[in-house]
Amino acid sequence: MSLTLFVQNDRDARALQVLIAAKYAGQELSLSTGAGGNVRLHTQNGDLEGCAILRHLAGLSPRYPLYGKGHEEAAVVDTWMEFAVNEIEDPASNIYPLEKLEGKTPEEIHVHVDKIKAALDTLHKHFANNTFVASNRVTIADLALVFALLPIFTEILDAGARKSTNNVIRWFETVVNQPKFLEIFGDVHLLSAKTPLPPVPKKQPVKKAAKKDADGNDEEPDEPTMEEAGEKLDINYLQELPPSPFNLERWKGVYANTVPSRPEATNYFWQNFDPEGWSIFYYTYNFPDECTLDFKTANLFGGFLQRAEAVKGLAKFSMTSMVTLKKDNQFHIHGIWLFRGTEMPPPFTKVDDVNYYTWQKVDINNPEQRGFAEDIWAWASENNWAGRGEFQSGRTWGC
């Protein structure tokens, strides 16, 4: 089968992506340089562009499963390829090439940067438990994501900005150092200089003009909503709680620095937990039928955490750990939330997302409930999650 790749020059990133995919697929391509427009692959049935080229080459691979093994992995590959385009390439196209930064305000630039960072956060969580994107080896989803992130990591985000995405960097460097990648592309060097991005603009508080009543006098200002100012924890509520020997910050330190968490960290927790001054609530999302994609499930729970942060100071008095389990092609969210006090803090219950979850106080004297709570702390189950599903990912907040 004759396949010709039309490119402007043979070092075009999109052209190199296709050549690497062809290398994995065992396909020889004729290269025609000097062509205008997008990179396109000419086949006997017409021309292909973008991700369609990668899918076509993956379908021609005689041995290497570039599209994953089976229909389910292929669907996961497609999902992550769409993620690469929609969540990374689209916002990046507004700030790259770097000439596009000219004439834009810092606020305009960081709208797009924040979208990219949100995508990186999703990937960071995914790669905490996965070596590659959609399979146990490189697929076209990895190639799509690597090339979407290539300008981000080599020209835009410096070492400081990349620090919070170390799981993504580990995966990225794993892929770009594969022999087939190196043979076509050569070495990839992450940005070592300072980022070309302007500083993140500081938000200035907006002072609202005082309202006037019918007599022209100033009215009392409206109470701020949780979204405007955040609702503070009720100080009286905290003062009424009995003193507790359980030190949350010490527990967070033990938990964060002990891998795996079981048995050392979990033993520490139960030995020091104070049921008179603290409580643990188990929660599960009520609508798993909405959670059919990994990254969308992660975004859904991430939105809950963002809105929970409206309760100012919450992280000083609480901490949560959650796991995503996959069963029947749905992703199920299960978690535990540790609170100061024997009940959920009243301001926390006002967060809208709380109503989308079922909450149950953990009976620490019940071996089954205590064991499941320990599984969630550890992100590992000793009884295969009791049939609830297969572990996909874990996440903590407040730690």
Residue pairs with C-beta under 8 A, 6 or more apart in sequence:
1 43
1 44
1 60
2 30
2 44
3 22
3 27
3 28
3 29
3 30
3 41
3 42
3 43
4 29
4 30
4 31
4 32
4 41
4 42
5 15
5 18
5 19
5 29
5 30
5 31
5 32
5 39
5 40
5 41
5 42
6 32
6 35
6 39
6 40
6 41
6 42
6 47
7 14
7 15
7 31
7 32
7 33
7 35
7 39
8 33
8 34
8 35
8 36
8 39
9 15
9 33
9 34
10 31
10 33
12 39
13 147
13 150
13 151
14 38
14 39
14 147
15 31
15 39
16 184
16 185
17 54
17 143
17 144
17 147
18 29
18 39
18 41
18 53
18 54
18 57
19 29
19 31
19 184
20 143
20 180
20 181
20 184
20 185
21 53
21 54
21 57
21 58
21 66
21 140
21 143
22 28
22 29
22 57
23 180
23 183
23 184
24 57
24 61
24 64
24 66
24 138
24 180
25 57
25 58
25 60
25 61
25 64
25 66
26 61
26 62
26 63
26 64
27 57
27 60
27 61
29 41
38 49
38 50
39 49
39 53
40 47
40 48
40 49
40 53
41 47
41 48
41 49
41 53
41 56
41 57
43 56
48 56
50 85
51 81
51 85
51 140
51 144
54 66
54 81
54 140
54 143
54 144
55 67
55 140
57 66
57 140
58 66
58 67
58 139
58 140
59 67
61 67
65 73
65 135
65 137
65 139
66 138
66 139
66 140
67 73
67 74
67 77
67 139
67 140
68 74
68 76
68 77
68 134
68 135
68 139
69 135
72 329
73 134
73 135
73 139
76 134
76 135
76 141
76 294
77 133
77 134
77 135
77 139
77 140
77 141
78 141
79 134
79 293
79 294
79 295
80 133
80 134
80 141
80 144
80 145
80 295
81 140
81 141
81 144
83 119
83 122
83 145
83 295
84 141
84 144
84 145
84 148
85 144
85 148
87 115
87 116
87 118
87 119
87 122
87 295
88 116
88 119
88 145
88 148
88 149
88 152
89 148
91 112
91 113
91 115
91 116
91 119
92 112
92 116
92 148
92 151
92 152
92 156
94 100
94 112
95 101
95 104
95 109
95 112
95 113
95 156
95 197
96 151
96 152
96 155
96 156
97 151
98 155
98 156
98 196
101 109
101 196
101 197
101 198
105 201
106 198
106 199
106 200
106 201
107 201
109 197
109 198
110 197
110 198
110 200
110 201
113 197
116 152
118 299
120 164
120 165
120 168
121 164
121 165
121 302
122 295
122 298
122 299
122 302
123 145
123 165
123 167
123 168
123 171
124 164
124 165
124 166
124 167
124 168
125 167
125 298
125 393
125 395
126 133
126 167
126 294
126 295
126 298
126 393
127 167
127 168
127 170
127 171
128 167
128 393
128 394
129 391
129 392
129 393
129 394
130 171
131 171
131 174
132 138
132 139
132 142
132 171
132 174
132 175
133 139
133 141
133 142
133 145
133 171
134 141
134 142
138 175
138 178
142 171
142 175
143 175
146 172
146 175
146 176
149 168
149 172
150 188
153 162
153 169
153 172
153 190
153 191
154 188
154 189
154 190
154 191
155 191
155 196
156 191
156 195
156 196
156 197
157 191
157 195
158 191
158 192
158 193
158 194
158 195
159 190
159 191
159 192
160 195
161 195
162 169
162 190
169 190
173 188
175 181
176 182
176 185
176 188
208 221
210 218
210 219
210 221
211 218
211 219
211 221
212 218
212 219
213 219
226 310
226 311
226 347
226 350
226 351
227 310
230 309
230 310
230 311
230 312
231 310
231 311
231 312
231 347
231 350
232 311
232 312
232 313
232 347
233 311
233 312
233 313
233 314
233 317
233 345
233 347
234 345
234 346
234 347
237 341
237 345
237 346
238 317
238 340
238 341
241 277
241 340
241 341
242 276
242 277
243 277
244 274
244 276
244 277
244 278
244 340
245 272
245 274
245 277
246 272
246 273
246 274
246 277
246 278
247 272
248 316
248 317
248 319
248 338
248 340
250 272
251 268
251 269
251 272
251 319
252 319
252 398
252 399
254 264
254 265
254 268
254 269
255 261
255 265
255 269
255 377
255 396
255 399
256 399
258 264
258 265
258 268
260 378
260 380
261 377
261 378
261 379
261 380
262 374
262 377
262 378
262 380
265 377
265 378
266 374
266 377
266 378
269 377
270 364
270 370
270 374
273 364
275 342
275 364
276 342
277 340
277 341
277 342
278 338
278 339
278 340
278 341
278 342
279 338
279 339
279 341
279 342
279 343
279 344
279 361
279 362
280 336
280 337
280 338
280 339
280 361
280 362
280 364
280 373
281 336
281 337
281 339
281 344
281 359
281 360
281 361
281 362
282 334
282 335
282 336
282 359
282 360
282 361
282 362
282 369
282 372
282 373
283 333
283 334
283 335
283 336
283 337
283 357
283 358
283 359
283 360
284 332
284 333
284 334
284 335
284 357
284 358
285 291
285 300
285 301
285 332
285 333
285 356
285 357
286 356
286 357
286 358
287 356
288 330
288 331
288 332
288 333
289 330
290 300
291 297
291 300
291 330
291 331
291 332
291 333
292 329
292 330
292 331
293 331
294 324
294 331
294 392
294 393
297 324
297 331
297 333
298 324
298 393
298 395
300 333
301 322
301 324
301 333
301 395
303 353
304 351
304 353
304 356
305 397
307 351
307 352
307 353
308 314
308 348
308 351
308 353
308 397
309 315
310 351
311 345
311 347
311 348
311 351
314 345
314 347
314 348
314 398
315 397
315 398
317 339
317 340
317 341
317 345
318 337
318 338
318 339
318 340
318 345
318 348
318 398
319 337
319 338
319 396
319 397
319 398
319 399
320 335
320 336
320 337
320 338
320 396
320 397
320 398
321 335
321 336
321 376
321 377
321 379
321 394
321 395
321 396
322 333
322 334
322 335
322 336
322 376
322 394
322 395
322 396
323 333
323 334
323 335
323 375
323 376
323 379
323 391
323 392
323 393
323 394
323 395
324 331
324 332
324 333
324 334
324 391
324 392
324 393
324 394
324 395
325 331
325 332
325 334
325 385
325 388
325 389
325 390
325 391
325 392
326 332
326 389
326 390
326 392
327 388
327 389
327 390
331 392
332 388
332 389
333 357
334 376
334 388
335 376
336 362
336 373
336 376
336 377
337 344
339 345
339 348
343 361
344 359
348 354
362 369
362 370
362 373
363 369
363 370
364 370
364 373
371 382
371 383
372 386
375 381
375 382
375 385
379 391
379 394
380 391
381 391
385 391
